[in-house]
């Protein structure tokens, strides 16, 4: 569902780390990358009390074929976030 890709809710345990990191940056956006050649600007904001990646996230997902049921791993790296995505589909017969 396209609506599920509109934003990414930062997991609660990672929100505090993100808050400290964003204070140091003093910006409301982060750069996402999957490798060193590809960088996307994505806005960070609060939605219903949760820290989320908002504007730009949908486009990032589309460009990297990230689907709503993928496992997404974020890692702070220098001036941005490194993103890894894995499918969570169970093998057949499980």
C-alpha positions in Angstrom: 0.0 0.0 0.0 1.5 3.3 -1.1 0.2 5.0 2.1 2.5 2.8 4.2 5.5 4.3 2.3 4.6 7.9 3.0 6.7 8.0 6.1 9.0 5.8 8.2 8.5 5.8 12.0 11.9 5.8 13.8 11.9 2.9 16.3 11.6 4.2 19.9 15.0 3.0 21.0 16.7 4.8 18.1 14.7 8.1 18.6 16.9 9.3 21.5 20.1 8.6 19.5 18.5 10.5 16.5 17.5 13.4 18.7 21.1 13.8 20.1 22.5 13.5 16.6 20.1 16.0 15.0 20.8 18.5 17.8 24.5 18.4 16.7 23.5 18.9 13.1 20.9 21.6 13.9 18.9 20.6 10.8 15.5 19.1 10.1 16.6 16.8 7.3 19.0 13.9 6.9 20.7 12.4 3.9 19.9 8.8 3.3 22.1 6.5 1.2 22.5 2.9 0.3 26.0 3.4 -1.0 28.5 6.2 -1.3 27.2 7.4 -4.7 23.5 7.6 -4.0 22.2 10.3 -1.5 18.7 11.5 -0.9 17.5 14.3 1.3 14.6 13.3 3.7 12.9 15.5 6.2 12.7 14.4 9.9 9.7 15.6 11.9 7.2 14.5 14.5 3.9 12.9 13.6 1.4 11.8 16.3 4.2 11.9 18.9 6.6 9.8 16.9 9.8 10.8 15.1 9.4 10.0 11.4 11.3 10.3 8.1 8.7 12.2 6.0 9.0 14.2 2.8 11.5 12.4 0.5 11.0 8.9 2.1 8.4 7.8 -0.4 10.7 8.7 -3.4 13.7 7.0 -1.7 11.6 3.8 -1.3 10.5 3.9 -4.9 14.0 4.4 -6.2 15.4 1.5 -4.1 12.4 -0.8 -4.4 11.7 -0.8 -0.6 8.2 -2.3 0.1 6.0 -1.9 3.2 6.9 -5.5 4.4 10.7 -5.0 4.1 13.0 -5.0 7.1 14.7 -1.6 7.1 17.9 -1.0 9.0 19.2 2.5 9.7 22.8 3.3 10.8 24.2 6.8 11.5 27.2 7.3 9.3 29.1 10.6 9.2 26.6 13.2 7.9 23.7 10.9 7.1 22.0 7.6 7.6 22.9 4.4 5.8 19.9 2.3 4.8 19.7 -1.4 4.3 16.5 -3.2 3.3 15.7 -6.9 3.2 12.6 -8.7 2.3 10.8 -10.4 5.1 9.0 -13.0 3.1 9.2 -16.4 4.7 10.4 -19.3 2.4 7.7 -21.5 1.0 6.7 -24.4 3.2 7.3 -22.5 6.4 
